[in-house]
Amino acid sequence: MRKQPVVVAAALAVILTLAGCVGVPSSGGVQVGQLIDDPDNPGVELLVSGPTPDAAPDEILAGFMQAVRSPQSNFQVARSFFTAEMAGSWDPDALTLIRSGVATITAAEAPDTLSYTVTTGALVNNLGSYSEPPPAAQTLSYGFTQENGQWRISSAPPGIVLSRSSFSLVFAEQSLYFFDPSYRYLVPDVRWFAKRSNITRDTVTALLAGPSDWLVQAGVTAFPQATTLDSVSVQAGQAIVDLSNEVIDSTPVARDQMRQQLVATLGIANVVITVGGTELTTPIASGDDAITPTVDSAALIGTGTSFGFSGGAGIASIPGVSNSVVASEATAASLAHNRLSAAVLSPEGVSLASAGSSSAALLDDRPGLIRPSIDTFDFTWTAQGDDASSLLTFGSDGVPHLLQSGLPPDSSIVSMAVSRDGARLLVYLSTPVGPRLAVAGIIRQDAVPARLGQLFDLPTPLGAPVDATWVDDKSVATISGSGVITLVEIGGPTQLLGQLDDATTIAGGTGGTDGLRVLSAGEVWRSQGSGWVPTGIQAAFLATKQ
């Protein structure tokens, strides 16, 4: 398969030569083969071939590792390196190891066995969930036998191994969408699936299985438990999704919510749900579908004498809120989605500045508080920086609510921010063993935050944590060390966004990374290309927006 007429068979042949590698020994100790790597050209899809006649076991294994980069027809070419029995039982979707650097083939002590050793940089599990655990060496064992006079792989671990460059060719990112418990907002759950003809089926099957473990209860689904997919087809801009009988008794509201999940997940506006080939009557979209919340693109700043959105004509004040923020001598703030209130950090503590009130109401006067966050349900989140377990929430009535956070008390919390959908909390911690970046689902009772779900650790940038923010509904950005700025996708890879000396605060906006703003030495900067440029906006603090 080719995206452009580039043939890489010659490069493949060079790799498969592997001069100096050994065949499977009948006796003797372990022998070391040469390093194996593949071409790093993300602009093409590599042409893969089946086994060559009379290939030695090491050549068979090397060829198999090349062939797994073609997932078409359920990895048909890769299966041709197996015995007939092994080809039928091998599960390529069980696990994908994404290696960093090169791999080595060595002869194992067991007869007719080779070891394939890699350093794992990331992995994708059988549900399509991506993670980046600490790099670790891993050795996989492959057995061989002769079938019809040719060496073939007779035993192999489930799953495949890919380099990072090959991973971007073989896999596609897909966002599964669930609801927050209020059914007002869509909450994404990023997954990765091999690019093959049944990728749509893989995506819907994963959607029906429900959210990732860390999102359970914070992200909910309208599909009844045990619902399975019979078939899915996409033709002429219409998706027909045939489901099992469990959905028949669903209410009209639930059917509409199922449609919304499928529309958002598949990216197709016209979705028809059927059962046994018969259309399931679903209400016509009313325009009241759940949404993915967005924010104003302008920077929200405080100067000591003003608070509002920075624009060409100066700072646009927020009616009923800005005066109270300024009067409280704010050093940080988080603006509610409806712009009717803001959580404010000042020398007195954390206060709530609300439209209709002449002054901000003090909520939390504990010492050492960090910048607060305010969520879409108008709860203000506070914490003492030296104790990550000190999280509290306050309703708009000022009543405090204890929160079972599960955050370690021996860690300090540098930054926290509630996602715009109100379903997830981002925390940036300093722990005894180093920095830790994580998200957790927010589990509520009657909209009141009651506890956090399990922490889902994100790849944590090196260096001391400085600040973190939501970029959009699927990614966050951090400042660490001496101003290193990193984009971290929740359930995806990371990307360095450059460095800005003296950077102290980062805030998201609209347009992904283009909407990011960073405060450094009293000036607001914006991203441009691979670096940062000054906006000319001077500020005492950079506020966040819900």
Residue, then its C-alpha position, 0 to 999 in steps of 0.5 A: m500500500r502506498k500513499q505516494p509512489v515511493v517503493v521501500a522494498a530495497a530498504l526492507a531487503v537490507i534490513l532483512t539481510l541482517a548479516g551476522c544474525v544467527g539461525v536457531p541453534s541446535s546446541g550451544g549458548v546464547q548468541v547475539g544478533q545485530l540491531i534491527d531498526d526500520p526506515d523513519n519516513p512517516g510520509v509513506e506506508l511501507l510495502v511489506s512482503g511475506p516470507t522469502p523461500d528458505a529464510a532462516p529463523d532470524e530472517i523470518l522474525a525480522g520479516f514478521m516485525q516488518a509485516v506487522r506494519s500492514p494491518q489490512s485483512n487482519f494482518q494477513v501478511a504478518r500471519s503468513f510468517f506463522t505455522a497454519e495453527m499459529a496463524g489462526s490463534w494469534d491475536p494482534d490486537a491484544l497489545t501494541l508495544i511502541r518501542s523507543g530506539v532499536a531492537t535486538i534478536t538473540a538466540a535463546e537457550a531453549p531450542d528453536t527459539l529466538s528472543y526479541t528485546v526492545t525498550t518499551g516507550a508506550l503501549v496500547n492495550n486491547l481496548g485501544s487505550y494509550s499509555e506511556p509507562p516508564p521506559a523498560a526493557q522487555t524480551l519477547s520469545y518466539g518459537f520456530t518449527q519447519e512446516n513444508g520444509q520452511w521455517r515458520i513461527s510456531s509460538a509468539p506472544p499476543g500483540i505486535v511491536l512497532s517503532r514510534s514512526s511506524f505507530s503513526l502509520v499503522f494506528a489512527e486516533q479515535s475519540l469515544y464520546f460519553f456524557d457527563p452525569s448531567y448529560r449536558y456535556l460530551v466527555p472524550d475518551v481517546r483510543w487508538f485503533a489499527k487502520r484497517s477496513n473494520i476500524t469503524r467496527d472497532t470504534v463502535t465496539a469500544l464505545l459500547a464497552g464503556p469508558s476507561d476505568w478512570l472515567v467510570q461514573a464521571g463519564v456515563t453512557a446511554f447504551p444499556q449494559a451488555t449491548t453488543l454490535d452486530s454490524v456497522s456500515v457507512q455509505a453516502g454519509q450515513a452510518i447504519v449501526d445494528l445493535s443487539n436487542e438490549v436497546i429495544d426497551s430504551t426510552p426515546v430520550a435514551r435512544d436520542q442520547m445513544r444517537q448523540q454518542l454515535v454521531a460525536t464518536l463517528g463524526i457522521a451527522n446522519v446515524v441510523i440505529t437498527v436492531g436485526g435490520t429494523e430501524l429503531t425509532t429515534p427522536i429527531a435531533s432537537g438542537d438540544d444535544a450535549i455540547t463540547p464547551t468552548v471558551d473566549s479566545a481573548a486572554l483573561i488578565g488582571t492588572g491590579t487596577s482592572f480585570g477582564f478580557s484583553g482586546g485591541a481597545g484595552i481590557a473589556s470588564i466583566p459586568g458585576v464581576s471585575n470590580s469585585v475582583v480588583a477590590s479584593e486585590a486578586t493575585a489569581a482568578s478563575l472565571a465561571h462559564n456563564r461569566l456571572s462569577a469568578a473564584v479569586l485568590s487574594p492575600e485573604g484567601v479564596s473568595l467568590a466574586s459574583a454579579g449582584s454582590s458589591s464585594a467578593a465573599l470569602l470562602d476559604d481563609r486557610p494559609g498557603l492556598i493555590r489558584p482556585s478553580i471553578d466548575t460548570f456547576d458553580f463549585t469553587w475548588t480550593a487546596q493548600g499547596d503543601d498538602a495535596s489531600s487538602l482539597l475542598t469545594f464550595g457551592s455558590d452559597g458558600v457552604p464547604h463540602l469535603l471531598q474524598s480525593g485520594l491524593p497523597p498527603d505527603s505531596s504538594i499540589v502546584s496546580m489544579a484545574v477542573s475541565r470545562d465539562g466539569a467531569r475531570l480534574l487535572v492535578y500537577l503534583s510535587t511528590p517525594v519521588g518527583p513531579r506527577l501529572a494526572v487526571a481523575g474523574i469527578i464523581r458527584q452526588d446531586a451535582v456536588p463533588a463527592r470524590l475523585g475516581q482513580l488517578f490516571d497518570l499522564p506522561t510527566p515532563l522533566g523538571a520541577p512542576v510550575d503550572a498546568t492548564w486545560v488546552d481543550d477537552k482532550s489535552v493539557a499543557t504544562i510549564s516545568g523546570s526553567g520554562v519548558i512548555t509541553l502539550v500532553e494528550i490525555g490518552g495520547p503522545t506528548q509534544l514539546l512546545g518550546q521554552l520560555d524563560d521565567a514562565t509562571t502561568i499558562a492558560g488555555g483558550t480556543g483553537g488548541t495550542d494557538g489559544l494558549r497564553v503564557l505569562s512571563a515577567g509580567e507580559v503575556w506571550r502566545s505560541q507561534g510555530s515552534g516558539w513563543v512571541p510577546t503579545g504586548i499585553q502587560a498583566a499582573f496575573l493570567a486568569t483561567k476561563q471555564 
